[in-house]
Structure formats: C-alpha cells, structure tokens
Amino acid sequence: MGQDVNNNGEVQSQLNAANVEGNIYFAKKTRFARRFEKLNQEVKNDERYEGTMEAFKFYLTKLDGISAETKLSDGGFTENEVINAIRRKEKYAKRLQLNRFFESAQWIDSQLFAKIKMDFEGFITPLIDNGASKSEILKEVIVKVVQPVLDLINLEGEDDEVLNYNAEDIFGMVYYLTGQCHINWKNYDSI
C-alpha cells in the first residue's frame, strides 16, 4: 500500500517546525527595521532629502559654548584621551555629513542620539555626580550606553547596507553629543 504525494499547488507560506505545541506568532517588523530597509532603498535609488527633520535638528544644535575638549578635560580625560575622543567625534561627523541627505538616516541617527542621551543621563550622569572614577565611568559608558545601541542596530539593522555603525562610531556619537553640549562629563551645576 503506497501513498501518492504531490506538491503541484502554489506555496503561500511555509513553516518548518516539528512538534510545535501552542500558538505561533509572526512578529511585524519594527519601526527601526523598516527604516533601515527604507534607507537601503533611498541610497540605492539616490532619493535625497533636502530638509532636516526637527528631531534631528535638535541634536545638531549646539546648546552652550563649552568645547568638547574642555568638557572632556574637565571630566578627567588625559590629553591623549581627548585627542582620541575628538578623532572619534570627527570621524562620526564626516559620516553624518555623508548620510544626512537621506531622510531615514536622519531618523535613525536622531533615534540613536536620543537613546544615547537618555542612557547617558540615566546611568552615567549619576556616576559623575557621585564622583566615580573616570575608568569606572568609561566602563559603564561601554556597558550602559554603547553596547545597548550596538545591540539595537545589530538586531534591527541586520540588513543595513549603508550606516554599518560599529563601537567606534557609537563612541563618536557620544563625543559628538558632547561637542554639541548635550552630554557633560562633569557636573557644571555644582561649580
């Protein structure tokens, strides 16, 4: 006794799962994932955006007159550490200029800036206010600020063909925000 099996019909969708118990849910793409996809298309089709999004403009605006170098020095950075931080900031700033003509790049960067700023204020500023050592602060910047952003873009931007940010770039964003006076490495209110 044989069983005749054929597969002549169209395949609508396929799920290969053995011994599944319970419901199976397919997650929709997140706003970030959709923006990374859209950015790939914008660049591929050279769809340039002439304006600047308001959310993005906020982070491009310098809030006070203290330079990044001064803020970092005031935060206990050595001369060499300041030089390296400024190099990272400038490297990121060049990438920012290249990508700012794409609306999705502005959206992604503004969201990442917001996350960096909020994580810095939530986790790092209290350490600064409590007199933590610079090495402890920098370690926490990696753990609480840089790594979460990397995790986010590695997950949501897995198909990213344009930005491809790495840890150096994220640190560059941190130092860019320092230069724009959105992040402080010293409590200036206590002076």
N, C-alpha and C positions, 0 to 999 in steps of 0.2 A: 504494500500500500504506500503510495507516494503522495507527496503534497506539491502541487504546482504553484509556485510563487512567481509573480511578475511585478515589475515596477515601471509600468508604462505611463502612469499619471504624473502630472507636474508636482514638483516639490514646493510646497508653500513655505514651510519652515521645518527645521529638523532639530530634534533634541536627542542627543545620545546620552542616556542616563540609565543605569541599571539599578534595580531595587530602590527606587525612589519612593519614599513614604512622605505624604503631606503635600502641600501646595508648592508649586514652582512659580516664582515671580521673576519677571524680566524688568530690570531697572531701566528707567529712562536715562538718557544722557543728561548730565548736569549742565548748568549754565557755563561753567568753565570748559568742559569738554566740547560743548557746541562752539564756544568762542575760539578754542584752539583750531577746530576744524574750519571755522569761518576764516580765521587768519590765514591758514594754508591756502584757501581759495582766493582770498583777497590778494595775496602775494602772487600766486600763480597767474591770476587774471590782471595783475597790476592795477587793482582797484584802489586808488589813492583817496585818502580822506583829507580834505583841505583844512578842516577846523580842528579845534582842540576841545575834547569833552570837558565839561565843567569839573567832574570828579578828578580827572587827570590834571587839569589846570591848577587845582588846589595844591598838588604836590610839586608842581613846577615853580610855585610862588615861594620866594624867599621870605621868611617870617621875621627875621631880625638881622642885625648887621654883624653878628659874630661869625667869623670864618670857620670852616670845618677844621682847619689846622689848629686854631685856638681852642675850639671845643674839645678836640681830641687831646691836646696838650693839657688842658685844664682837667681832663679825665684821667690823667696819669700816663698817657701814651708816651713812649720814648720817641726821639727824633726819627729813628728808623721805622718804628711802628706807624708814625704819622705819614711818612713817605709811602709806605706800603698801602696804607688806607687810602691815601689820595690817589695812588695809581689805580686801585680797585674802583674808586669812585669815578675817575676819569674814563676808565675802560668801560664801565657801565654807561656813563653819559654818552659815549660815542655810539654804543648800541641803541640807546634811547633815541638819539637823533636819527639813526638809520630806520628805525621801526615806527617812529611816531606818525608817519604818513599813512598808517593803516589803523582804521578805527578799532579793530579787535585787539591790536597790540596796545593801544591806549587803554582799552577797557581792562585787559589782563594786567597791565602794569599798575593801573590805578587800584585794582583789587589787591594785588600783591603789596603795593605800598601801604594800603590800609591795614592789611594783616600784619605786616612788619611793624608798623607804627603802634598798633594796638598790643601786639605781643611784647614789644619793647617796653611800652608804658606799663603793661600788666606784670611783667616778670623781671625786667631789668632795672627800671627806674626805682623800684623799692630797694633793690640791692645797692644802687648808687646812693640813695637817701640814707641807707643804714651803714654806709662806709665800708662795703665789701671791697676786697682786693680786686685790682684790675684783672688778675688771672682768673679769679672766680667769676667775675662779670663776663669776661670773654668766653669762658667755658659755657656759661648759661646762655649767652647770645647764640652760640652754636646749637645748643640743645633746645632752647625755647623759641628761638626766632628763625635761624637759618634752616635747621633740619625740618621743621614743620612746613616751611614754604617749599623746600625741595620735595618733601613727601607729596604735597599738594600738586605741584606741577608734574612730578613723575607719574602720578596716578591720573590726573585729569588731562594732562598734556602728553599722554603716551604716544600720540600720533603727531606731535608738534614737529614741524619741519622748518620752522622759522626762528623762534626765540632760542630754543635749546639751552636754557639757563642752567648753570652749574653753581656750585657753592661759592666760587669766586664772584660770580655775577650777583648772587644774593647778598653777599657781603658788600659788593659795590653799591647795591641798592640801599643798604643800611647806611653806608657812608655818604651816599648821595642825599638821603634824607637828613643826615647830619649837616651837610653843607647847605641845605635849604632850611635849616633850623627847625625841622620837625622832630628831631631827636637830639637830646642833650646827654652828654656823658658826665655831667656834673650838675648838681642841684644849684642853679643860679638864683633861685628864690631865697636861699639861705645866706647869701652873701651880704 
